[in-house]
Amino acid sequence: MCYAIPGRVVGVVEGVAEIDYFGERKRALTDSAQVAVGDFVYAQAGLVVKKISEAEANAVQGYWEKALPELREKDRELSSRSVGVNNWLEGVVNRAFAGAPPSAAEVEGLLRLDSPSDLSSLYSASNELRRLKLNNSCCVHAIIEFSNNCVNDCAYCGIRRSNAGMSRYKMSVSEVVSAADYACNKLGFKSLVLQAGEGAYSVAELVETVENVKKACGTVVFISVGELASEDYAALWEVGARGVLIRFETSDPTLYAELHSGQELGDRLECIRDCRRQGYLIASGGLLGLPGQSLASIARDILLAKELGTEMFSFGPFIPHPGTPLASCAKPSLNSVLKVLAASRLVELESKILVTTALEKIAPDGRRRGFMSGANSFMISATPSDYLSKYDLYPGKSLRDEVVAEVRAVQEFLKGIGRAPTDFGV
């Protein structure tokens, strides 16, 4: 399966390629790719990631040239806006449609909505806005969780240092490259997240891993290994990493300190900002439903994600883990998460908004509901089966046999809601 559509380069100016997709023109940075007019390429996250032959491109384009208009029509049918009777809500939504994002007070007001009519209006408005700004574009990322070792002791996290019941693992460079090769060259992913607990690898090991993955795979590589020094992220950039997934979890410094033993929110935010200055694509966000978290705080979380220049918003539900101090806490409701996804769309019109896998642990139809509330991105684990069950961030994660079935079902899921893997460019 291919999670991108190839296009033909029709122009290259100062490191920016103009790419034609069935008459629609998009732009993408050539990055390290050597491309010329007439070449066929895959682009992802605004970057050219792979050059392919015309024959390879034609084999894929033949399907999408017919399927893409049909999918867009289905998306249009499913994304019609439901106008409600709440004048305040309609005012906030209409201003967002006009390009004026909601204020902090208005975002908090959106999070307080609770009537079925208001929620339906909010979700449908955010989904229509997603379609108007981004069409039926959908980003599908593979994630390889290559170690569950972690030096941190975060109160909510299953792989925290103090969880003595955790069976620890650390994949070798060759194992990571093999898993990446399978995900990218066999399953067709063009965006790959490499995730491990903080401190699991030396910087030299991380550099070697990213460098070898980039040699083996035509993909955008996101690194998710927590806080590193500026020069360490610079070293990873040099060997091909282009994105970072690093969540701040909460914008409340007091709550952050309570949940993250010995850590400060300011350090986390400076790390994210430094990565942004270096040119990294930023994926960030927070946990929803944490004990002690307020709606005002969550509203600030959404606005902080925007202020950080986040390319992909990642807000997911807190799922209590039995090996943590928060084991007895309750999960948040589905609607409390959907409201955050919808409000995030109104705040940042053209962002990618992730439906985390944890959302399906709250409701079986969580992914679909998330996509119908303004989201347009998700991840599938490509972690080898020997390790997948050990990367136990929260209870109930998918195992490899389930993942294989999910990969096969992705096309049908996307077809069912009229979405396509069309993260062309910018």
VOPAGU-2260 file (C-alpha; in pm, 1 decimal, decimal comma):
REM VOPAGU-2260
SITE   aa  ch    i         X         Y         Z
SITE  MET   A    0       0,0       0,0       0,0
SITE  CYS   A    1     123,9     348,1     -84,5
SITE  TYR   A    2      57,6     634,6     157,1
SITE  ALA   A    3     132,0     907,1     -97,0
SITE  ILE   A    4      56,8     988,0    -459,0
SITE  PRO   A    5     339,2    1055,8    -704,6
SITE  GLY   A    6     346,3    1371,8    -911,7
SITE  ARG   A    7     548,6    1512,0   -1201,7
SITE  VAL   A    8     797,9    1794,0   -1148,6
SITE  VAL   A    9     714,9    2086,5   -1378,2
SITE  GLY   A   10     954,5    2341,3   -1233,2
SITE  VAL   A   11    1244,7    2379,6    -991,6
SITE  VAL   A   12    1343,9    2721,5    -857,9
SITE  GLU   A   13    1589,4    2781,3    -572,5
SITE  GLY   A   14    1535,6    2444,8    -408,3
SITE  VAL   A   15    1157,6    2441,4    -447,8
SITE  ALA   A   16     994,4    2195,5    -686,3
SITE  GLU   A   17     657,7    2264,4    -845,3
SITE  ILE   A   18     476,2    1934,6    -882,5
SITE  ASP   A   19     173,0    1853,6   -1095,9
SITE  TYR   A   20     -94,5    1618,7    -962,5
SITE  PHE   A   21    -361,5    1564,4   -1227,2
SITE  GLY   A   22    -363,2    1935,5   -1313,7
SITE  GLU   A   23    -327,8    2058,6    -955,0
SITE  ARG   A   24       4,0    2228,4    -876,3
SITE  LYS   A   25     179,2    2198,9    -539,4
SITE  ARG   A   26     524,2    2297,4    -413,9
SITE  ALA   A   27     775,3    2099,9    -209,0
SITE  LEU   A   28    1130,8    2163,1     -96,7
SITE  THR   A   29    1376,3    1946,1    -287,2
SITE  ASP   A   30    1580,6    1906,2      34,0
SITE  SER   A   31    1859,0    1658,0     -46,8
SITE  ALA   A   32    1681,5    1512,0    -351,1
SITE  GLN   A   33    1831,6    1581,5    -694,2
SITE  VAL   A   34    1529,2    1645,2    -915,3
SITE  ALA   A   35    1470,5    1807,2   -1252,3
SITE  VAL   A   36    1174,0    1902,9   -1466,9
SITE  GLY   A   37    1005,8    1587,8   -1593,0
SITE  ASP   A   38    1098,3    1372,1   -1294,8
SITE  PHE   A   39     831,2    1182,7   -1103,4
SITE  VAL   A   40     851,8    1216,0    -726,5
SITE  TYR   A   41     683,2    1146,3    -398,2
SITE  ALA   A   42     646,8    1443,3    -164,1
SITE  GLN   A   43     550,5    1435,8     201,8
SITE  ALA   A   44     525,8    1710,8     463,0
SITE  GLY   A   45     630,7    1968,2     205,1
SITE  LEU   A   46     949,6    1777,0     115,3
SITE  VAL   A   47    1045,2    1571,2    -188,3
SITE  VAL   A   48    1127,7    1231,5     -38,3
SITE  LYS   A   49    1181,4    1001,3    -334,7
SITE  LYS   A   50    1231,4    1006,9    -711,4
SITE  ILE   A   51    1074,9     720,6    -906,3
SITE  SER   A   52    1055,4     607,4   -1267,4
SITE  GLU   A   53     776,1     710,3   -1500,8
SITE  ALA   A   54     660,3     348,7   -1516,8
SITE  GLU   A   55     635,6     330,4   -1136,9
SITE  ALA   A   56     445,8     657,9   -1127,8
SITE  ASN   A   57     203,5     553,3   -1399,7
SITE  ALA   A   58     124,3     230,4   -1216,0
SITE  VAL   A   59       9,4     430,5    -913,4
SITE  GLN   A   60    -139,6     731,4   -1090,0
SITE  GLY   A   61    -363,9     515,5   -1305,5
SITE  TYR   A   62    -565,2     425,5    -997,2
SITE  TRP   A   63    -563,6     766,9    -830,2
SITE  GLU   A   64    -658,8     965,9   -1139,2
SITE  LYS   A   65    -999,0     798,7   -1125,9
SITE  ALA   A   66   -1028,3     746,1    -751,9
SITE  LEU   A   67    -927,5    1092,1    -628,6
SITE  PRO   A   68   -1228,1    1284,6    -770,5
SITE  GLU   A   69   -1463,9    1016,3    -639,5
SITE  LEU   A   70   -1311,7    1033,8    -292,8
SITE  ARG   A   71   -1329,9    1412,0    -289,2
SITE  GLU   A   72   -1696,3    1399,5    -377,3
SITE  LYS   A   73   -1763,7    1155,0     -94,2
SITE  ASP   A   74   -1567,5    1377,4     143,6
SITE  ARG   A   75   -1775,9    1675,2      34,3
SITE  GLU   A   76   -2097,4    1483,8      99,7
SITE  LEU   A   77   -1983,5    1378,0     447,0
SITE  SER   A   78   -1850,2    1720,2     544,1
SITE  SER   A   79   -2156,4    1937,6     505,9
SITE  ARG   A   80   -2189,5    2182,4     791,9
SITE  SER   A   81   -2472,2    2150,9    1043,5
SITE  VAL   A   82   -2575,5    2503,4    1141,9
SITE  GLY   A   83   -2706,3    2516,2    1497,7
SITE  VAL   A   84   -2909,2    2760,8    1704,0
SITE  ASN   A   85   -2629,5    2873,5    1937,0
SITE  ASN   A   86   -2557,7    3226,6    1817,5
SITE  TRP   A   87   -2235,1    3252,6    2017,7
SITE  LEU   A   88   -2100,3    2930,6    1865,5
SITE  GLU   A   89   -2200,5    3033,0    1514,7
SITE  GLY   A   90   -2023,4    3364,3    1563,8
SITE  VAL   A   91   -1699,2    3196,3    1672,9
SITE  VAL   A   92   -1718,3    2950,1    1384,3
SITE  ASN   A   93   -1801,2    3213,8    1122,6
SITE  ARG   A   94   -1509,7    3429,0    1233,1
SITE  ALA   A   95   -1280,0    3126,5    1207,5
SITE  PHE   A   96   -1405,6    3062,6     854,6
SITE  ALA   A   97   -1319,3    3425,6     777,2
SITE  GLY   A   98    -965,3    3377,6     906,6
SITE  ALA   A   99   -1000,3    3512,9    1262,2
SITE  PRO   A  100    -914,1    3229,4    1504,4
SITE  PRO   A  101   -1088,3    3209,3    1842,6
SITE  SER   A  102    -937,7    3377,8    2147,3
SITE  ALA   A  103    -833,6    3190,1    2461,6
SITE  ALA   A  104   -1169,5    3269,0    2622,4
SITE  GLU   A  105   -1353,6    3150,8    2312,1
SITE  VAL   A  106   -1152,0    2828,0    2294,8
SITE  GLU   A  107   -1239,8    2761,6    2657,3
SITE  GLY   A  108   -1602,9    2831,1    2570,7
SITE  LEU   A  109   -1586,8    2572,8    2291,8
SITE  LEU   A  110   -1450,6    2317,3    2537,7
SITE  ARG   A  111   -1744,9    2383,6    2770,6
SITE  LEU   A  112   -2008,9    2303,0    2508,6
SITE  ASP   A  113   -2211,1    1997,4    2605,8
SITE  SER   A  114   -2546,7    1986,9    2428,0
SITE  PRO   A  115   -2572,8    1734,7    2141,5
SITE  SER   A  116   -2682,4    2012,3    1905,3
SITE  ASP   A  117   -2386,4    2235,0    1988,6
SITE  LEU   A  118   -2138,1    1949,0    1965,6
SITE  SER   A  119   -2276,2    1842,1    1629,2
SITE  SER   A  120   -2245,7    2199,4    1502,8
SITE  LEU   A  121   -1888,9    2233,3    1630,6
SITE  TYR   A  122   -1767,7    1902,8    1488,9
SITE  SER   A  123   -1929,1    1949,4    1149,2
SITE  ALA   A  124   -1802,9    2307,2    1117,8
SITE  SER   A  125   -1446,0    2202,9    1197,9
SITE  ASN   A  126   -1465,2    1915,9     952,6
SITE  GLU   A  127   -1598,1    2137,6     674,9
SITE  LEU   A  128   -1325,2    2390,5     746,5
SITE  ARG   A  129   -1069,4    2109,3     717,3
SITE  ARG   A  130   -1210,2    2017,9     375,9
SITE  LEU   A  131   -1219,3    2376,4     250,3
SITE  LYS   A  132    -859,1    2441,4     352,0
SITE  LEU   A  133    -695,4    2102,6     288,8
SITE  ASN   A  134    -938,5    1915,5      65,0
SITE  ASN   A  135    -941,6    1542,5     145,7
SITE  SER   A  136    -571,2    1526,4     227,4
SITE  CYS   A  137    -483,1    1267,4     491,0
SITE  CYS   A  138    -139,9    1193,6     638,6
SITE  VAL   A  139     -67,2     835,3     738,5
SITE  HIS   A  140     257,0     785,6     930,3
SITE  ALA   A  141     436,3     468,3    1036,1
SITE  ILE   A  142     586,1     469,3    1383,9
SITE  ILE   A  143     865,4     241,6    1503,4
SITE  GLU   A  144     902,0     233,5    1881,4
SITE  PHE   A  145    1263,9     124,2    1899,3
SITE  SER   A  146    1323,7     122,9    2275,8
SITE  ASN   A  147    1112,9     140,2    2591,2
SITE  ASN   A  148    1407,1     236,9    2811,4
SITE  CYS   A  149    1362,0     582,4    2962,3
SITE  VAL   A  150    1552,6     789,0    3216,5
SITE  ASN   A  151    1244,7     992,6    3307,6
SITE  ASP   A  152     982,1     906,5    3568,0
SITE  CYS   A  153     669,1    1077,1    3432,7
SITE  ALA   A  154     370,7     999,0    3653,6
SITE  TYR   A  155     135,0     904,3    3368,7
SITE  CYS   A  156     366,2     698,8    3144,5
SITE  GLY   A  157     384,5     319,5    3132,9
SITE  ILE   A  158     752,7     314,5    3035,4
SITE  ARG   A  159     853,6     540,4    3326,3
SITE  ARG   A  160    1184,2     455,9    3492,6
SITE  SER   A  161    1022,0     331,7    3816,0
SITE  ASN   A  162     793,8      77,8    3647,8
SITE  ALA   A  163     979,3    -233,9    3763,7
SITE  GLY   A  164     728,2    -461,1    3591,6
SITE  MET   A  165     827,7    -337,8    3247,4
SITE  SER   A  166    1022,3    -579,4    3025,7
SITE  ARG   A  167    1278,2    -348,1    2867,8
SITE  TYR   A  168    1423,8    -364,4    2516,6
SITE  LYS   A  169    1656,5    -169,3    2290,3
SITE  MET   A  170    1658,6    -242,3    1917,7
SITE  SER   A  171    1989,8    -245,1    1733,5
SITE  VAL   A  172    2056,0     -15,6    1438,7
SITE  SER   A  173    2014,7    -305,5    1196,0
SITE  GLU   A  174    1680,8    -400,1    1354,2
SITE  VAL   A  175    1551,5     -44,1    1321,2
SITE  VAL   A  176    1665,4     -22,6     958,9
SITE  SER   A  177    1501,7    -357,8     882,0
SITE  ALA   A  178    1173,4    -242,2    1036,8
SITE  ALA   A  179    1193,9      87,2     846,6
SITE  ASP   A  180    1264,7     -95,0     521,2
SITE  TYR   A  181     953,9    -306,8     572,8
SITE  ALA   A  182     736,7      -6,0     658,1
SITE  CYS   A  183     859,2     217,9     377,5
SITE  ASN   A  184     962,0     -13,9      94,9
SITE  LYS   A  185     708,8    -293,4     149,0
SITE  LEU   A  186     406,0    -119,2     299,2
SITE  GLY   A  187     463,7     212,1     122,0
SITE  PHE   A  188     482,6     463,8     406,7
SITE  LYS   A  189     643,6     794,7     311,6
SITE  SER   A  190     652,3     940,5     663,7
SITE  LEU   A  191     820,1     755,4     948,8
SITE  VAL   A  192     838,6     833,7    1321,1
SITE  LEU   A  193    1125,2     680,0    1519,8
SITE  GLN   A  194    1024,8     686,6    1886,5
SITE  ALA   A  195    1209,9     576,7    2199,8
SITE  GLY   A  196    1220,8     666,3    2565,6
SITE  GLU   A  197    1444,0     958,0    2657,9
SITE  GLY   A  198    1807,4     864,8    2714,9
SITE  ALA   A  199    1767,5     517,9    2565,5
SITE  TYR   A  200    2038,7     583,0    2306,6
SITE  SER   A  201    2351,3     793,0    2283,3
SITE  VAL   A  202    2348,4    1072,1    2027,1
SITE  ALA   A  203    2601,9     876,7    1821,5
SITE  GLU   A  204    2364,4     578,3    1813,5
SITE  LEU   A  205    2073,3     800,2    1710,3
SITE  VAL   A  206    2278,1     960,8    1434,2
SITE  GLU   A  207    2383,9     619,5    1302,7
SITE  THR   A  208    2023,5     498,8    1311,2
SITE  VAL   A  209    1876,4     796,5    1125,0
SITE  GLU   A  210    2158,8     799,3     870,8
SITE  ASN   A  211    2107,0     433,2     785,1
SITE  VAL   A  212    1728,3     461,8     772,2
SITE  LYS   A  213    1758,6     753,0     528,5
SITE  LYS   A  214    1995,5     552,7     308,6
SITE  ALA   A  215    1750,5     262,2     297,4
SITE  CYS   A  216    1421,1     449,4     266,7
SITE  GLY   A  217    1272,7     738,2      70,7
SITE  THR   A  218    1077,3     885,1     360,4
SITE  VAL   A  219    1045,8    1185,1     588,7
SITE  VAL   A  220    1199,5    1088,1     923,1
SITE  PHE   A  221    1055,6    1226,8    1245,7
SITE  ILE   A  222    1256,8    1162,5    1561,3
SITE  SER   A  223    1079,2    1128,9    1896,9
SITE  VAL   A  224    1334,4    1081,7    2173,9
SITE  GLY   A  225    1259,3    1368,9    2411,4
SITE  GLU   A  226    1485,7    1656,9    2502,6
SITE  LEU   A  227    1831,2    1676,6    2345,1
SITE  ALA   A  228    2088,7    1953,0    2332,0
SITE  SER   A  229    2069,6    2192,5    2038,3
SITE  GLU   A  230    2388,0    2055,2    1885,4
SITE  ASP   A  231    2250,8    1700,8    1910,5
SITE  TYR   A  232    1939,7    1788,1    1711,9
SITE  ALA   A  233    2168,6    1967,3    1465,4
SITE  ALA   A  234    2365,6    1644,5    1421,3
SITE  LEU   A  235    2044,2    1451,1    1354,1
SITE  TRP   A  236    1938,9    1713,1    1099,2
SITE  GLU   A  237    2268,8    1668,8     916,2
SITE  VAL   A  238    2200,7    1297,7     858,9
SITE  GLY   A  239    1843,2    1347,3     740,4
SITE  ALA   A  240    1598,2    1387,6    1029,1
SITE  ARG   A  241    1344,7    1653,5     932,3
SITE  GLY   A  242    1073,1    1635,1    1196,4
SITE  VAL   A  243    1046,0    1603,5    1572,9
SITE  LEU   A  244     755,1    1464,3    1772,2
SITE  ILE   A  245     797,4    1616,1    2116,6
SITE  ARG   A  246     486,8    1694,7    2317,9
SITE  PHE   A  247     477,3    1946,2    2600,0
SITE  GLU   A  248     179,5    1756,2    2754,6
SITE  THR   A  249      47,8    2060,4    2945,1
SITE  SER   A  250     104,5    2436,2    2934,6
SITE  ASP   A  251      51,9    2458,8    3311,6
SITE  PRO   A  252     402,8    2479,8    3464,6
SITE  THR   A  253     282,7    2369,3    3809,3
SITE  LEU   A  254     100,6    2064,8    3674,6
SITE  TYR   A  255     394,6    1986,7    3448,1
SITE  ALA   A  256     633,3    1983,6    3745,0
SITE  GLU   A  257     397,6    1757,6    3941,9
SITE  LEU   A  258     381,4    1504,4    3658,7
SITE  HIS   A  259     745,2    1519,5    3547,0
SITE  SER   A  260     980,1    1455,8    3836,7
SITE  GLY   A  261    1282,8    1684,9    3821,9
SITE  GLN   A  262    1180,6    1847,9    3493,6
SITE  GLU   A  263    1062,2    2197,0    3403,0
SITE  LEU   A  264     817,8    2304,8    3134,1
SITE  GLY   A  265    1045,8    2588,7    3028,1
SITE  ASP   A  266    1320,9    2347,1    2929,1
SITE  ARG   A  267    1076,9    2144,5    2720,2
SITE  LEU   A  268     945,5    2449,4    2539,7
SITE  GLU   A  269    1293,5    2583,9    2470,0
SITE  CYS   A  270    1386,9    2248,6    2316,3
SITE  ILE   A  271    1082,3    2263,7    2088,2
SITE  ARG   A  272    1151,5    2624,0    1991,3
SITE  ASP   A  273    1514,9    2544,8    1918,0
SITE  CYS   A  274    1413,1    2258,3    1690,0
SITE  ARG   A  275    1180,2    2495,5    1509,6
SITE  ARG   A  276    1460,3    2748,0    1461,8
SITE  GLN   A  277    1676,6    2473,7    1313,0
SITE  GLY   A  278    1409,6    2403,2    1051,2
SITE  TYR   A  279    1247,1    2092,3    1193,0
SITE  LEU   A  280     881,4    2016,6    1130,7
SITE  ILE   A  281     718,4    2020,2    1473,2
SITE  ALA   A  282     462,3    1768,4    1597,7
SITE  SER   A  283     347,5    1858,9    1947,6
SITE  GLY   A  284      54,6    1884,5    2183,3
SITE  GLY   A  285     -61,6    1742,7    2510,9
SITE  LEU   A  286    -246,3    1488,2    2718,3
SITE  LEU   A  287    -616,3    1536,0    2785,1
SITE  GLY   A  288    -790,4    1434,9    3106,5
SITE  LEU   A  289    -494,2    1460,6    3341,7
SITE  PRO   A  290    -585,3    1495,0    3710,4
SITE  GLY   A  291    -572,4    1860,3    3808,0
SITE  GLN   A  292    -612,8    1982,3    3450,2
SITE  SER   A  293    -863,5    2262,1    3383,3
SITE  LEU   A  294   -1045,0    2360,2    3064,9
SITE  ALA   A  295    -869,4    2696,3    3077,0
SITE  SER   A  296    -538,5    2510,7    3083,8
SITE  ILE   A  297    -636,8    2294,7    2786,2
SITE  ALA   A  298    -739,3    2606,4    2593,7
SITE  ARG   A  299    -392,2    2744,9    2659,7
SITE  ASP   A  300    -245,0    2411,9    2542,9
SITE  ILE   A  301    -411,6    2453,2    2203,4
SITE  LEU   A  302    -292,8    2810,7    2166,1
SITE  LEU   A  303      57,2    2714,2    2278,7
SITE  ALA   A  304      72,9    2448,3    2008,0
SITE  LYS   A  305      -8,7    2718,8    1753,5
SITE  GLU   A  306     244,4    2961,1    1902,7
SITE  LEU   A  307     517,2    2695,8    1877,2
SITE  GLY   A  308     461,9    2670,4    1501,3
SITE  THR   A  309     332,3    2315,8    1526,0
SITE  GLU   A  310     295,3    2139,6    1191,3
SITE  MET   A  311      97,5    1849,3    1340,6
SITE  PHE   A  312    -118,2    1890,3    1651,2
SITE  SER   A  313    -102,9    1581,8    1873,7
SITE  PHE   A  314    -363,0    1585,7    2151,1
SITE  GLY   A  315    -459,1    1248,8    2292,4
SITE  PRO   A  316    -648,6    1112,3    2590,3
SITE  PHE   A  317    -477,0    1016,2    2913,5
SITE  ILE   A  318    -518,2     638,4    2955,4
SITE  PRO   A  319    -431,2     528,5    3313,1
SITE  HIS   A  320    -156,9     266,7    3329,0
SITE  PRO   A  321    -145,3      16,2    3619,2
SITE  GLY   A  322     229,5      63,7    3657,9
SITE  THR   A  323     204,2     434,7    3737,1
SITE  PRO   A  324      95,8     652,0    4033,2
SITE  LEU   A  325    -210,4     758,0    3831,2
SITE  ALA   A  326    -342,8     404,2    3786,0
SITE  SER   A  327    -671,1     474,3    3966,3
SITE  CYS   A  328    -756,6     790,3    3771,5
SITE  ALA   A  329   -1041,5     800,8    3522,0
SITE  LYS   A  330   -1014,9     825,5    3144,1
SITE  PRO   A  331   -1157,3    1135,5    2975,0
SITE  SER   A  332   -1476,7    1114,7    2772,6
SITE  LEU   A  333   -1473,5    1086,2    2394,6
SITE  ASN   A  334   -1642,2    1423,3    2351,8
SITE  SER   A  335   -1385,9    1596,9    2571,2
SITE  VAL   A  336   -1117,9    1485,0    2324,9
SITE  LEU   A  337   -1320,7    1555,5    2010,7
SITE  LYS   A  338   -1384,2    1911,0    2128,7
SITE  VAL   A  339   -1009,5    1968,6    2150,2
SITE  LEU   A  340    -955,5    1834,0    1798,2
SITE  ALA   A  341   -1235,3    2052,5    1664,7
SITE  ALA   A  342   -1117,3    2363,0    1849,5
SITE  SER   A  343    -762,5    2301,8    1724,1
SITE  ARG   A  344    -891,9    2311,7    1366,8
SITE  LEU   A  345   -1059,5    2647,4    1427,2
SITE  VAL   A  346    -738,9    2781,7    1583,1
SITE  GLU   A  347    -499,0    2658,6    1312,3
SITE  LEU   A  348    -685,6    2620,3     984,9
SITE  GLU   A  349    -423,1    2439,2     777,2
SITE  SER   A  350    -253,0    2223,7    1038,5
SITE  LYS   A  351    -235,5    1848,5    1042,0
SITE  ILE   A  352    -435,6    1723,3    1339,3
SITE  LEU   A  353    -355,8    1376,5    1465,6
SITE  VAL   A  354    -602,7    1116,6    1583,8
SITE  THR   A  355    -392,2     926,4    1836,2
SITE  THR   A  356    -425,3     549,8    1866,8
SITE  ALA   A  357    -526,1     599,1    2230,3
SITE  LEU   A  358    -854,7     755,8    2116,7
SITE  GLU   A  359    -975,2     413,2    2005,9
SITE  LYS   A  360    -923,9     290,5    2362,7
SITE  ILE   A  361   -1200,6     528,7    2468,3
SITE  ALA   A  362   -1442,1     439,0    2188,7
SITE  PRO   A  363   -1419,0     176,3    1911,4
SITE  ASP   A  364   -1517,3     439,1    1654,9
SITE  GLY   A  365   -1279,6     696,7    1801,1
SITE  ARG   A  366   -1067,7     728,8    1488,2
SITE  ARG   A  367   -1365,8     789,7    1261,9
SITE  ARG   A  368   -1521,4    1034,6    1506,1
SITE  GLY   A  369   -1190,6    1219,0    1527,3
SITE  PHE   A  370   -1163,7    1247,6    1151,3
SITE  MET   A  371   -1520,7    1376,2    1132,6
SITE  SER   A  372   -1433,1    1646,6    1386,9
SITE  GLY   A  373   -1160,4    1813,9    1184,0
SITE  ALA   A  374    -863,4    1575,3    1213,3
SITE  ASN   A  375    -666,1    1450,7     914,1
SITE  SER   A  376    -369,4    1246,2    1035,3
SITE  PHE   A  377    -293,3     921,8    1216,3
SITE  MET   A  378     -15,1     673,4    1282,7
SITE  ILE   A  379      18,8     297,6    1247,0
SITE  SER   A  380     278,4     108,1    1446,7
SITE  ALA   A  381     541,9     -71,3    1241,1
SITE  THR   A  382     730,6    -188,6    1549,9
SITE  PRO   A  383     846,9    -552,0    1510,5
SITE  SER   A  384     623,0    -803,2    1685,3
SITE  ASP   A  385     898,5    -913,8    1924,5
SITE  TYR   A  386     895,0    -567,5    2078,8
SITE  LEU   A  387     551,3    -419,4    2016,5
SITE  SER   A  388     380,3    -556,1    2327,3
SITE  LYS   A  389     665,3    -422,8    2542,8
SITE  TYR   A  390     622,5     -60,7    2433,6
SITE  ASP   A  391     347,9     -26,9    2690,6
SITE  LEU   A  392     270,3     344,3    2715,0
SITE  TYR   A  393     -89,7     261,8    2805,2
SITE  PRO   A  394    -293,7     -59,9    2836,6
SITE  GLY   A  395    -449,6    -220,4    2530,4
SITE  LYS   A  396    -207,3    -119,9    2254,1
SITE  SER   A  397    -233,2    -315,5    1927,5
SITE  LEU   A  398     -11,4    -620,1    1872,5
SITE  ARG   A  399     156,2    -707,8    1544,4
SITE  ASP   A  400    -111,8    -938,1    1405,8
SITE  GLU   A  401    -366,8    -666,0    1469,7
SITE  VAL   A  402    -137,9    -408,6    1308,6
SITE  VAL   A  403    -106,9    -611,0     988,8
SITE  ALA   A  404    -484,4    -630,9     970,5
SITE  GLU   A  405    -508,2    -258,2    1036,0
SITE  VAL   A  406    -265,1    -175,9     756,5
SITE  ARG   A  407    -477,9    -379,8     519,1
SITE  ALA   A  408    -789,8    -202,7     640,7
SITE  VAL   A  409    -653,2     150,9     606,6
SITE  GLN   A  410    -746,9     186,7     240,8
SITE  GLU   A  411   -1104,2      84,2     314,6
SITE  PHE   A  412   -1123,2     319,0     611,3
SITE  LEU   A  413    -999,7     612,3     404,6
SITE  LYS   A  414   -1230,8     524,9     117,0
SITE  GLY   A  415   -1522,9     510,5     356,1
SITE  ILE   A  416   -1475,0     871,0     463,6
SITE  GLY   A  417   -1355,9    1003,8     129,4
SITE  ARG   A  418    -995,2    1068,0     228,7
SITE  ALA   A  419    -678,0    1007,6      30,2
SITE  PRO   A  420    -305,4    1001,6     119,9
SITE  THR   A  421    -250,4    1332,0     -55,4
SITE  ASP   A  422      -5,3    1521,3     159,3
SITE  PHE   A  423     133,9    1662,2    -165,5
SITE  GLY   A  424     320,8    1970,1     -58,4
SITE  VAL   A  425     246,9    2331,6      23,2
